[in-house]
Amino acid sequence: MTIEFTKQEKVILVTKLQKYMSNELDAELGQFDAEFLLDFISQEMGNYFYNRGLYDAKLFLENKMHDISEALLDIEKSTEFR
């Protein structure tokens, strides 16, 4: 699976790469080179970022499910079985 960006997203990301290279590394990055670098980062590193997002989402949902379970136990009524 490859990470694909819309044209608008790609414009934003390429601009951010160009600004970073200029501000932090004092290097000018042309449009073509910035797009090439973005493609490289997406292909070679994108899955790591994607997986981290999945892990974070999974942990978030697990915590919410725990909260829901606790809330259900809080409203449980007493019976002879409890």
The first five atom37 places (N, CA, C, CB, O) and aatype in JSON, in Angstrom:
{
  "aatype": [12, 16, 9, 6, 13, 16, 11, 5, 6, 11, 19, 9, 10, 19, 16, 11, 10, 5, 11, 18, 12, 15, 2, 6, 10, 3, 0, 6, 10, 7, 5, 13, 3, 0, 6, 13, 10, 10, 3, 13, 9, 15, 5, 6, 12, 7, 2, 18, 13, 18, 2, 1, 7, 10, 18, 3, 0, 11, 10, 13, 10, 6, 2, 11, 12, 8, 3, 9, 15, 6, 0, 10, 10, 3, 9, 6, 11, 15, 16, 6, 13, 1],
  "atom_mask": [
    [1, 1, 1, 1, 1],
    [1, 1, 1, 1, 1],
    [1, 1, 1, 1, 1],
    [1, 1, 1, 1, 1],
    [1, 1, 1, 1, 1],
    [1, 1, 1, 1, 1],
    [1, 1, 1, 1, 1],
    [1, 1, 1, 1, 1],
    [1, 1, 1, 1, 1],
    [1, 1, 1, 1, 1],
    [1, 1, 1, 1, 1],
    [1, 1, 1, 1, 1],
    [1, 1, 1, 1, 1],
    [1, 1, 1, 1, 1],
    [1, 1, 1, 1, 1],
    [1, 1, 1, 1, 1],
    [1, 1, 1, 1, 1],
    [1, 1, 1, 1, 1],
    [1, 1, 1, 1, 1],
    [1, 1, 1, 1, 1],
    [1, 1, 1, 1, 1],
    [1, 1, 1, 1, 1],
    [1, 1, 1, 1, 1],
    [1, 1, 1, 1, 1],
    [1, 1, 1, 1, 1],
    [1, 1, 1, 1, 1],
    [1, 1, 1, 1, 1],
    [1, 1, 1, 1, 1],
    [1, 1, 1, 1, 1],
    [1, 1, 1, 0, 1],
    [1, 1, 1, 1, 1],
    [1, 1, 1, 1, 1],
    [1, 1, 1, 1, 1],
    [1, 1, 1, 1, 1],
    [1, 1, 1, 1, 1],
    [1, 1, 1, 1, 1],
    [1, 1, 1, 1, 1],
    [1, 1, 1, 1, 1],
    [1, 1, 1, 1, 1],
    [1, 1, 1, 1, 1],
    [1, 1, 1, 1, 1],
    [1, 1, 1, 1, 1],
    [1, 1, 1, 1, 1],
    [1, 1, 1, 1, 1],
    [1, 1, 1, 1, 1],
    [1, 1, 1, 0, 1],
    [1, 1, 1, 1, 1],
    [1, 1, 1, 1, 1],
    [1, 1, 1, 1, 1],
    [1, 1, 1, 1, 1],
    [1, 1, 1, 1, 1],
    [1, 1, 1, 1, 1],
    [1, 1, 1, 0, 1],
    [1, 1, 1, 1, 1],
    [1, 1, 1, 1, 1],
    [1, 1, 1, 1, 1],
    [1, 1, 1, 1, 1],
    [1, 1, 1, 1, 1],
    [1, 1, 1, 1, 1],
    [1, 1, 1, 1, 1],
    [1, 1, 1, 1, 1],
    [1, 1, 1, 1, 1],
    [1, 1, 1, 1, 1],
    [1, 1, 1, 1, 1],
    [1, 1, 1, 1, 1],
    [1, 1, 1, 1, 1],
    [1, 1, 1, 1, 1],
    [1, 1, 1, 1, 1],
    [1, 1, 1, 1, 1],
    [1, 1, 1, 1, 1],
    [1, 1, 1, 1, 1],
    [1, 1, 1, 1, 1],
    [1, 1, 1, 1, 1],
    [1, 1, 1, 1, 1],
    [1, 1, 1, 1, 1],
    [1, 1, 1, 1, 1],
    [1, 1, 1, 1, 1],
    [1, 1, 1, 1, 1],
    [1, 1, 1, 1, 1],
    [1, 1, 1, 1, 1],
    [1, 1, 1, 1, 1],
    [1, 1, 1, 1, 1]
  ],
  "atom_positions": [
    [[0.84, -1.18, 0.0], [0.0, 0.0, 0.0], [0.89, 1.24, 0.0], [-0.96, 0.0, 1.22], [1.8, 1.36, 0.82]],
    [[0.62, 2.14, -0.89], [1.37, 3.39, -0.92], [0.48, 4.52, -0.42], [1.9, 3.7, -2.35], [-0.74, 4.51, -0.62]],
    [[1.1, 5.46, 0.23], [0.37, 6.62, 0.72], [0.28, 7.62, -0.43], [1.07, 7.25, 1.99], [1.29, 8.03, -0.99]],
    [[-0.93, 7.99, -0.75], [-1.16, 8.93, -1.85], [-1.78, 10.2, -1.29], [-2.08, 8.31, -2.95], [-2.66, 10.15, -0.43]],
    [[-1.31, 11.32, -1.77], [-1.83, 12.61, -1.34], [-2.59, 13.25, -2.49], [-0.7, 13.53, -0.85], [-2.28, 13.02, -3.66]],
    [[-3.59, 14.06, -2.15], [-4.27, 14.83, -3.17], [-3.31, 15.89, -3.69], [-5.59, 15.47, -2.61], [-2.26, 16.14, -3.09]],
    [[-3.67, 16.52, -4.8], [-2.81, 17.58, -5.35], [-2.65, 18.71, -4.34], [-3.41, 18.13, -6.67], [-1.55, 19.25, -4.17]],
    [[-3.75, 19.07, -3.68], [-3.69, 20.15, -2.68], [-2.77, 19.77, -1.52], [-5.1, 20.47, -2.14], [-1.97, 20.59, -1.07]],
    [[-2.89, 18.54, -1.04], [-2.03, 18.09, 0.06], [-0.57, 18.1, -0.37], [-2.44, 16.68, 0.53], [0.31, 18.52, 0.38]],
    [[-0.33, 17.64, -1.59], [1.05, 17.59, -2.08], [1.65, 18.99, -2.18], [1.09, 16.89, -3.45], [2.82, 19.19, -1.85]],
    [[0.86, 19.96, -2.63], [1.34, 21.34, -2.71], [1.74, 21.84, -1.32], [0.26, 22.26, -3.33], [2.79, 22.45, -1.15]],
    [[0.9, 21.57, -0.34], [1.18, 22.01, 1.04], [2.43, 21.33, 1.56], [-0.02, 21.69, 1.96], [3.3, 22.0, 2.14]],
    [[2.54, 20.02, 1.37], [3.7, 19.28, 1.88], [5.0, 19.68, 1.19], [3.48, 17.79, 1.72], [6.03, 19.82, 1.85]],
    [[4.94, 19.88, -0.11], [6.13, 20.31, -0.85], [6.57, 21.69, -0.37], [5.86, 20.33, -2.38], [7.76, 21.93, -0.18]],
    [[5.62, 22.58, -0.17], [5.94, 23.92, 0.34], [6.59, 23.84, 1.72], [4.67, 24.79, 0.4], [7.54, 24.56, 2.0]],
    [[6.06, 22.96, 2.57], [6.65, 22.79, 3.9], [8.07, 22.26, 3.83], [5.79, 21.85, 4.75], [8.95, 22.71, 4.57]],
    [[8.32, 21.31, 2.94], [9.68, 20.8, 2.75], [10.61, 21.9, 2.27], [9.69, 19.63, 1.76], [11.74, 22.03, 2.76]],
    [[10.16, 22.69, 1.32], [10.99, 23.77, 0.8], [11.3, 24.79, 1.89], [10.29, 24.46, -0.37], [12.44, 25.25, 2.0]],
    [[10.3, 25.15, 2.69], [10.53, 26.12, 3.77], [11.49, 25.55, 4.81], [9.2, 26.52, 4.44], [12.37, 26.26, 5.3]],
    [[11.32, 24.27, 5.14], [12.21, 23.65, 6.13], [13.65, 23.66, 5.63], [11.76, 22.2, 6.42], [14.57, 24.05, 6.36]],
    [[13.85, 23.23, 4.4], [15.21, 23.19, 3.84], [15.84, 24.58, 3.82], [15.18, 22.6, 2.42], [17.03, 24.74, 4.11]],
    [[15.04, 25.57, 3.5], [15.55, 26.94, 3.44], [15.86, 27.48, 4.83], [14.54, 27.85, 2.74], [16.94, 28.02, 5.06]],
    [[14.92, 27.33, 5.76], [15.08, 27.9, 7.1], [16.08, 27.15, 7.97], [13.74, 27.93, 7.79], [16.87, 27.77, 8.68]],
    [[16.05, 25.83, 7.93], [16.87, 25.05, 8.84], [18.23, 24.64, 8.27], [16.12, 23.82, 9.25], [19.21, 24.51, 9.0]],
    [[18.27, 24.43, 6.96], [19.51, 23.93, 6.36], [20.13, 24.92, 5.39], [19.25, 22.63, 5.64], [21.17, 24.66, 4.78]],
    [[19.48, 26.06, 5.25], [19.97, 27.11, 4.35], [20.24, 26.56, 2.95], [21.25, 27.75, 4.91], [21.24, 26.88, 2.32]],
    [[19.31, 25.72, 2.48], [19.43, 25.11, 1.15], [18.13, 25.32, 0.39], [19.76, 23.58, 1.25], [17.03, 25.16, 0.93]],
    [[18.28, 25.69, -0.86], [17.1, 25.88, -1.71], [16.72, 24.55, -2.34], [17.36, 26.96, -2.8], [17.58, 23.82, -2.84]],
    [[15.44, 24.24, -2.32], [14.94, 22.99, -2.89], [13.9, 23.35, -3.94], [14.34, 22.05, -1.78], [12.86, 23.93, -3.62]],
    [[14.18, 23.01, -5.18], [13.25, 23.3, -6.25], [11.99, 22.44, -6.17], [0.0, 0.0, 0.0], [11.93, 21.48, -5.4]],
    [[11.01, 22.8, -6.95], [9.72, 22.11, -6.96], [9.89, 20.61, -7.25], [8.79, 22.74, -8.0], [9.37, 19.77, -6.52]],
    [[10.61, 20.3, -8.32], [10.81, 18.91, -8.71], [11.53, 18.12, -7.62], [11.59, 18.82, -10.02], [11.12, 17.02, -7.27]],
    [[12.61, 18.71, -7.09], [13.38, 18.02, -6.05], [12.55, 17.83, -4.78], [14.65, 18.8, -5.73], [12.66, 16.8, -4.11]],
    [[11.75, 18.81, -4.44], [10.91, 18.71, -3.25], [9.85, 17.61, -3.42], [10.23, 20.07, -2.95], [9.57, 16.86, -2.49]],
    [[9.27, 17.53, -4.61], [8.29, 16.47, -4.88], [8.97, 15.1, -4.85], [7.6, 16.69, -6.25], [8.4, 14.14, -4.33]],
    [[10.17, 15.01, -5.39], [10.93, 13.76, -5.38], [11.24, 13.35, -3.94], [12.23, 13.91, -6.19], [11.1, 12.18, -3.59]],
    [[11.65, 14.31, -3.11], [11.93, 14.03, -1.7], [10.67, 13.6, -0.97], [12.55, 15.26, -1.03], [10.72, 12.67, -0.16]],
    [[9.56, 14.26, -1.23], [8.3, 13.88, -0.61], [7.91, 12.45, -0.99], [7.18, 14.87, -1.01], [7.48, 11.67, -0.15]],
    [[8.06, 12.12, -2.27], [7.76, 10.75, -2.72], [8.65, 9.74, -2.01], [7.93, 10.64, -4.25], [8.19, 8.67, -1.61]],
    [[9.93, 10.07, -1.87], [10.86, 9.18, -1.18], [10.44, 8.97, 0.27], [12.29, 9.74, -1.25], [10.37, 7.84, 0.75]],
    [[10.17, 10.07, 0.97], [9.77, 9.97, 2.37], [8.49, 9.16, 2.5], [9.57, 11.38, 2.99], [8.37, 8.32, 3.39]],
    [[7.54, 9.4, 1.61], [6.27, 8.66, 1.65], [6.49, 7.17, 1.43], [5.31, 9.21, 0.6], [5.93, 6.35, 2.15]],
    [[7.29, 6.83, 0.44], [7.5, 5.42, 0.1], [8.35, 4.69, 1.14], [8.16, 5.31, -1.25], [8.06, 3.55, 1.49]],
    [[9.39, 5.34, 1.62], [10.34, 4.67, 2.5], [9.99, 4.78, 3.98], [11.7, 5.24, 2.28], [10.37, 3.91, 4.77]],
    [[9.27, 5.83, 4.37], [9.0, 6.06, 5.78], [7.52, 6.16, 6.11], [9.68, 7.3, 6.23], [7.12, 6.09, 7.27]],
    [[6.71, 6.32, 5.08], [5.29, 6.55, 5.3], [4.61, 5.47, 6.11], [0.0, 0.0, 0.0], [3.76, 5.76, 6.94]],
    [[4.98, 4.21, 5.87], [4.34, 3.11, 6.6], [4.6, 3.19, 8.1], [4.82, 1.77, 6.06], [3.76, 2.79, 8.9]],
    [[5.77, 3.7, 8.48], [6.07, 3.84, 9.91], [5.15, 4.86, 10.56], [7.54, 4.26, 10.1], [4.64, 4.64, 11.66]],
    [[4.93, 5.99, 9.88], [4.03, 7.01, 10.4], [2.59, 6.51, 10.41], [4.13, 8.3, 9.55], [1.85, 6.74, 11.37]],
    [[2.21, 5.81, 9.35], [0.86, 5.25, 9.25], [0.62, 4.26, 10.4], [0.66, 4.55, 7.88], [-0.41, 4.32, 11.08]],
    [[1.56, 3.34, 10.6], [1.41, 2.35, 11.67], [1.37, 3.01, 13.04], [2.55, 1.34, 11.62], [0.61, 2.58, 13.91]],
    [[2.18, 4.03, 13.25], [2.16, 4.74, 14.54], [0.79, 5.35, 14.77], [3.26, 5.84, 14.59], [0.28, 5.32, 15.89]],
    [[0.19, 5.9, 13.73], [-1.16, 6.45, 13.84], [-2.17, 5.37, 14.2], [0.0, 0.0, 0.0], [-3.06, 5.59, 15.01]],
    [[-2.02, 4.19, 13.58], [-2.92, 3.07, 13.91], [-2.75, 2.64, 15.36], [-2.66, 1.89, 12.98], [-3.73, 2.4, 16.06]],
    [[-1.49, 2.53, 15.82], [-1.25, 2.12, 17.2], [-1.85, 3.14, 18.17], [0.26, 1.97, 17.46], [-2.45, 2.76, 19.18]],
    [[-1.67, 4.41, 17.87], [-2.22, 5.46, 18.72], [-3.75, 5.42, 18.74], [-1.74, 6.84, 18.26], [-4.36, 5.58, 19.79]],
    [[-4.36, 5.19, 17.58], [-5.82, 5.09, 17.5], [-6.31, 3.87, 18.27], [-6.28, 5.01, 16.03], [-7.33, 3.94, 18.97]],
    [[-5.6, 2.76, 18.16], [-5.98, 1.53, 18.87], [-5.92, 1.75, 20.38], [-5.05, 0.36, 18.46], [-6.83, 1.36, 21.1]],
    [[-4.85, 2.37, 20.85], [-4.72, 2.66, 22.28], [-5.83, 3.59, 22.75], [-3.33, 3.27, 22.58], [-6.4, 3.39, 23.82]],
    [[-6.13, 4.6, 21.96], [-7.2, 5.54, 22.29], [-8.53, 4.8, 22.44], [-7.32, 6.63, 21.22], [-9.26, 5.0, 23.41]],
    [[-8.84, 3.93, 21.45], [-10.09, 3.18, 21.5], [-10.13, 2.2, 22.66], [-10.3, 2.44, 20.18], [-11.17, 2.02, 23.3]],
    [[-9.0, 1.56, 22.95], [-8.94, 0.64, 24.09], [-9.22, 1.39, 25.39], [-7.57, -0.04, 24.16], [-9.95, 0.89, 26.24]],
    [[-8.66, 2.58, 25.54], [-8.9, 3.38, 26.74], [-10.37, 3.79, 26.84], [-8.01, 4.64, 26.74], [-10.96, 3.76, 27.92]],
    [[-10.95, 4.17, 25.7], [-12.38, 4.54, 25.7], [-13.25, 3.34, 26.04], [-12.79, 5.11, 24.33], [-14.21, 3.47, 26.8]],
    [[-12.91, 2.17, 25.5], [-13.68, 0.96, 25.81], [-13.57, 0.61, 27.3], [-13.2, -0.22, 24.95], [-14.54, 0.16, 27.91]],
    [[-12.4, 0.82, 27.87], [-12.22, 0.6, 29.31], [-13.11, 1.56, 30.1], [-10.73, 0.78, 29.71], [-13.75, 1.17, 31.07]],
    [[-13.13, 2.82, 29.68], [-13.98, 3.81, 30.35], [-15.45, 3.42, 30.26], [-13.76, 5.2, 29.74], [-16.19, 3.56, 31.23]],
    [[-15.87, 2.94, 29.09], [-17.27, 2.52, 28.91], [-17.58, 1.32, 29.8], [-17.55, 2.17, 27.43], [-18.64, 1.27, 30.42]],
    [[-16.66, 0.36, 29.86], [-16.85, -0.81, 30.73], [-16.99, -0.39, 32.18], [-15.69, -1.79, 30.57], [-17.86, -0.89, 32.9]],
    [[-16.15, 0.52, 32.61], [-16.22, 1.02, 33.99], [-17.55, 1.75, 34.24], [-15.04, 1.98, 34.29], [-18.16, 1.57, 35.29]],
    [[-17.99, 2.55, 33.27], [-19.25, 3.27, 33.41], [-20.43, 2.3, 33.5], [-19.45, 4.24, 32.24], [-21.37, 2.53, 34.26]],
    [[-20.37, 1.24, 32.73], [-21.44, 0.23, 32.79], [-21.46, -0.47, 34.13], [-21.28, -0.8, 31.67], [-22.53, -0.73, 34.68]],
    [[-20.29, -0.77, 34.68], [-20.24, -1.39, 36.0], [-20.78, -0.44, 37.08], [-18.79, -1.8, 36.34], [-21.4, -0.88, 38.05]],
    [[-20.54, 0.86, 36.89], [-21.02, 1.85, 37.86], [-22.54, 1.91, 37.93], [-20.47, 3.23, 37.52], [-23.1, 2.21, 38.98]],
    [[-23.21, 1.62, 36.82], [-24.69, 1.72, 36.82], [-25.36, 0.36, 36.97], [-25.17, 2.39, 35.52], [-26.58, 0.24, 36.9]],
    [[-24.54, -0.66, 37.19], [-25.09, -2.0, 37.38], [-25.92, -2.04, 38.67], [-23.96, -3.07, 37.41], [-25.51, -1.49, 39.69]],
    [[-27.07, -2.71, 38.61], [-27.97, -2.82, 39.77], [-27.59, -4.05, 40.59], [-29.46, -2.9, 39.3], [-27.09, -5.04, 40.07]],
    [[-27.85, -3.96, 41.87], [-27.57, -5.09, 42.76], [-28.58, -6.21, 42.55], [-27.59, -4.63, 44.22], [-29.78, -5.97, 42.38]],
    [[-28.09, -7.43, 42.58], [-28.92, -8.61, 42.52], [-28.33, -9.64, 43.49], [-29.01, -9.19, 41.06], [-27.31, -9.39, 44.12]],
    [[-28.98, -10.77, 43.61], [-28.43, -11.81, 44.49], [-27.09, -12.33, 43.97], [-29.43, -12.98, 44.64], [-26.32, -12.91, 44.73]],
    [[-26.82, -12.14, 42.69], [-25.6, -12.67, 42.08], [-24.4, -11.74, 42.26], [-25.83, -12.92, 40.61], [-23.27, -12.1, 41.93]],
    [[-24.65, -10.56, 42.78], [-23.55, -9.61, 42.92], [-23.35, -9.28, 44.36], [-23.8, -8.36, 42.12], [-22.47, -8.49, 44.69]]
  ]
}
